[in-house]
């Protein structure tokens, strides 16, 4: 007669995988590298520093930059486009007029800040170098257009007359950027608000 066997020990549940921190190391590296690029552009200008200079300033290895961005030009454009789009989200105030005024004021603040002109000149210099610059321009316009489209669609859903994206780019952003590039400053709040009012007036006919 067989002796009774002790009950089987239930399997120990697997320990849950550690939760990943939002962003994590990759996001921290991107932030540090972008900051280093912005500082070097402001201090030295376009074409006067290397990947090694960026890596040293950011506290990362050269190989990390090459692995992620491939070339210095691709890194520069990623940093500039990020600065001009991700750091200046399109507002949602409940009114197209106040949305556009807030958007225009932030755009003016960005390009008249300590490194704003250097960033704009970097985009122009990259455009002059060939396909890489064109890619950066297309990315900037695509991101900005998508952000603006959302703002304009919200306005139409509220029953407001709204221009198209090109109307905002032509009527608001282009004059701000051109004034800064050609040194026609300051961009007063009255001037920036006037760009918004002119754009809305053309839309309402």
Secondary structure, DSSP 8 states (H G I E B T S, - for coil): ---------------------SSHHHHHHHHHHHHHHHHHHHHH-TTS--HHHHHHHHTS-HHHHHHHHSSHHHHHHHHHHHHHHTTS-----S-HHHHHHHHHHHHHHHHHSTTHHHHHHHHHHHHHH-HHHHHHHHHHHHHHHHHHHHHHHHHHHTT-----HHHHIIIIIHHHHHHHHTT-----HHHHHHHHHHHHHHHH-
